[in-house]
Amino acid sequence: MSEAAALDPEDRKIITLARSARARNGVPEGAAVRDETGRTYVAGTVVLDSLKLSALQTAVAMAVASGARSLEAAAVVTDAEHAAVADRAAVADLGGPATPVLVAGPDGTLRVSAPAGDASA
């Protein structure tokens, strides 16, 4: 069975949402996180003169601002091979170092699935 076929449907959903945010907003990255209640938060990269946030940092911030206490999973759709250190740190801050970070390419193909505390994510 392929890794994509083995993906949990809820994880596949956050990858799809992240991919949609990236395409819809025409930004370098799209991200989605799922909190402890199953709610999802979807975001794109934010680039303003006074504020720059990656898509994953923005999604985590949205979850925190909405009252999330923890994360079950995070996904980012990007051209990069791995999630940035700052992105993994934001996920770990809210979800803990074991929270899975799914990194997918622009076509939605999963590249990496690793805990937020793992440098290979």
N, C-alpha and C positions, 0 to 999 in steps of 0.2 A: 504494500500500500504506500502511495506517495505521501510525503510530508503534508502537502496541501490537502489531500483527501483525509488525512488523519486529524486535521484541525477541528477543534470544537466548533460547532455552529455559531456560538456566541463570539468566539475569537474571529471567525471568518467575517462576522457581521461588523466588528469594529475595524477590520482591515478595509472592508467595503466602504464604510462611512468615512474613514480617513482618506481613501482614494477619491471619493466623491468631493470632499472638501477641497482637496488639492486641485482637482480639475475645475470645479465650479468657481473657485476664487482665483485661479491662475497664479497660485503661489508655489514656491519651491517644495514645500512639504505640507502634508495633511496629517492630522493625528486624531485619535479617538481614545478615550479611556473609559473603563467601566468601573463604577464604584461598588461598594459592598452591598448595595440594594439592587444592583443590576441596571441602574441608570447610566446612560452614556452621555459623554460630553465630547463634542466634535469641534475641531478648530483648525485653522490654517496658520501659516507663518505670519507674524505681525512685524511690519517694518515701518516705523514712523521716525521722524527726526529725533524725537525724545525717548523712544521706546522700541526695543528690538527683542522679540521673543520667538523662539522656535515654535513650531506647531505643537509639539509635545508639551513644552512649558506652558503654552497658552491653554491647552486642554486640561492640564493639571490645575492651573490657576482657576479655570472655570469650575472645576469640580470642588475645589476648596471654597470658592465664593458661593457655591450653591449648598454648602453644608456637608459635603462628603467627608467621611471620617477615615476612609481607607479605599484602596483600589484593588480590584481583582485582576485587572490586566490593562495593558496599554499597547497601542499600535501606532506606528508611524509609517507613512508612505513617502519615500524619498529616493533620490538618485544615489545617495550615500550607501555604502555597504553595511554600515553599523550605525546604531544610535549614538549621538554625541554624549560625551561624559556628563555634561550639564543636564541633558535630557534624562539619562538614567538616574542621576542624582535626584531630580525633581520627582520622578516616579517613586524612587526608594523613600524619599522624605514622607510621602503620603501613604504609600502602600507597603513599604518595607522592602528590604533587599531581595526577597524571594519573588516579588511581583513580576510576572512575565512581561517582557517587552518584545513585541513582535515587530520586526522590521521587514517591510515589503517594498518591492520595486514599484515604479509607476503603473505597471500592468497588474498589480495586486499579487504578484508571485512572492510568497514568503521566502525571505533570504536568511533571516536569523530569528530564532526564538530562544531567549535566554533570560535568566533572572536579572532584575535591575541592578543588582550588586555585582554582576558578572561583567568583566571588561570586554567580553566578546559580543555583547548585545548590540 
